Amino acid sequence: MKINRLPKDDKTNGWSAILPKRRAHDPVKGDVAADWVVLGGGYAGLAAARRLAENRPDDKIVLIEAGEAGENASGRNSGFGIDLPHNVGSSLDELDGSHRFMRLARMALDHLEGVVETHGVGCDWRRAGKYHTAVSPRGTREVLEPFAKELEALGEPFEWVEGEALRGKLGSPHFTAGVYTPGCVLMNPAALCRGLADTLPENVTVFENAPVLEAGFQNGVHLTTAGGSVRAPKMIMAANGFSEQFGFHPRRFLHLIAHASLTRPLTEAERAEFGVEQAWGLTPANAFAGITMRYTEDHRILIRQGLSYRPNQRIGANEQAQVQARHKALFDARFPMLKGVEMAHTWSGFVCLSRNGAPAFGPLAPNIWSAVCQNAVGVTKGTFGGILAADLACGRDNPLIADMESLGAPDILPPRPFLDLGVRARFQWELFTNRHEA
Ligand SMILES: Cc1cc2nc3c(=O)[nH]c(=O)nc-3n(C[C@H](O)[C@H](O)[C@H](O)COP(=O)(O)OP(=O)(O)OC[C@H]3O[C@@H](n4cnc5c(N)ncnc54)[C@H](O)[C@@H]3O)c2cc1C
């Protein structure tokens, strides 16, 4: 089978632009035989490869990646390792579901932290927590107050912060109130991905800049790249939304594009004006209308805003210049004291959602397992999906597999163009009804 759509790296990722240069692993040369192949080098593939290597120390594992570690969606994200569900709900069933998600997410964060500490991965990893913030009294009433009650029901610690106290923490007068939860990790995601790829156990061979152009699944797995091929009896599919191109998960995924910008570091004088020393992260009460932001350890501000439907998984020609101008205007409105600070980097990335928010996890075909569809929470969901797919594939007993399976499977989507019309209308509606949170 020929692979028609490949990932494209436009080399705009700000998180990697601020890091030292890295030498990527070589692409495939000649014909390579292995016991396992992992397709995709994001959080899911990196976690799956590491876990396979631990489960089967005598097996040869190959990880094959179209681009370079840290340049894909995993390295382009906002760098939040999320430990709590976005929507908790209050019924017993919903609370039970939240507890299952938290067990999985915290296992993933502990796993990543273990790698960061063991190998000294320099990625500004910190359990900094995050603020969930509203900009209007309505957002406070309709989102934050119920969220605080749900956290109480879950027995999770949180702090309600508002007014001057919140302004003091964030350095912006823009927000009405926030719920601070302490369990979220903040990091440079490109540095984390590089570190994960460069510290894999010895029985893992990584190939980068090796897009798979053809795939065959008769008598084992056979993946062909421009420079050679990989053959293995077993595979873990970790190409997220691109797994569709391999004939898997048809009509299950919604592809969205998300945009982010990072300022240059604030000068000493600007930092004094800003008045905040501690790095922070915030997520908006409404994910469509609101803005995700961070103040980083190296004194930059991240703006992540704009989420739209993009079934062709491609960035438009002049799109980033327009996004940058919009991000700058949003930045100025939130930080009027920092008007001279430019956006040094603007980039975009793709997220893969299912209609019902479920992951595409588990057996796909004899000897092929799936760890895809992270529903925009890939740091934790990709990591636990990858680990548990490896355990499932190796027959390793792990009670968290049952938690994972309880998250369900992606619902089928209506056919296009009805899907396109429906999704675009829904996005417009979300933006309109939540405009008070913009
Ligand atoms: C701007 C932005 C902000 C985000 N913020 C956050 C956040 O703060 N926290 C969070 O948890 N999530 C966030 N997300 C979502 C998160 O980045 C994704 O959910 C996550 O990266 C998915 O991980 P993955 O390993 O499944 O997929 P990916 O990172 O997409 O990895 C899949 C890999 O498969 C490879 N591949 C595909 N096709 C082929 C082929 N033919 N041959 C070889 N390789 C192939 C790709 O090159 C890619 O590297 C954000 C996303 C974006 C875009």
The ligand as an ORCA input file, in Angstrom:
! r2SCAN-3c Opt
* xyz 0 1
  C      -0.033     23.816     19.292
  C      -0.348     22.574     20.080
  C      -0.438     22.632     21.475
  C      -0.687     21.475     22.216
  N      -0.601     21.526     23.586
  C      -0.607     20.366     24.298
  C      -0.252     20.374     25.670
  O       0.101     21.398     26.241
  N      -0.312     19.198     26.343
  C      -0.655     18.023     25.726
  O      -0.695     16.992     26.389
  N      -0.938     17.981     24.399
  C      -0.903     19.118     23.674
  N      -1.118     19.084     22.324
  C      -1.432     17.798     21.685
  C      -0.214     16.888     21.602
  O       0.869     17.573     21.035
  C      -0.538     15.646     20.760
  O      -1.678     15.037     21.328
  C       0.625     14.665     20.808
  O       1.767     15.229     20.269
  C       0.293     13.377     20.078
  O       1.379     12.501     20.269
  P       1.545     11.252     19.344
  O       2.816     10.559     19.715
  O       0.321     10.436     19.345
  O       1.632     11.864     17.864
  P       2.729     12.756     17.109
  O       3.507     13.600     18.016
  O       2.007     13.397     15.972
  O       3.686     11.647     16.553
  C       3.321     10.828     15.462
  C       4.550     10.656     14.614
  O       4.264      9.778     13.522
  C       5.103     10.168     12.468
  N       4.599      9.675     11.186
  C       3.399      9.920     10.619
  N       3.346      9.351      9.396
  C       4.543      8.738      9.196
  C       5.118      8.001      8.121
  N       4.465      7.811      6.962
  N       6.364      7.519      8.303
  C       7.048      7.702      9.446
  N       6.569      8.410     10.483
  C       5.336      8.924     10.357
  C       5.055     11.703     12.505
  O       6.161     12.294     11.853
  C       5.042     11.978     13.999
  O       6.318     12.278     14.494
  C      -0.911     20.234     21.550
  C      -0.845     20.171     20.152
  C      -0.550     21.327     19.417
  C      -0.443     21.215     17.926
*
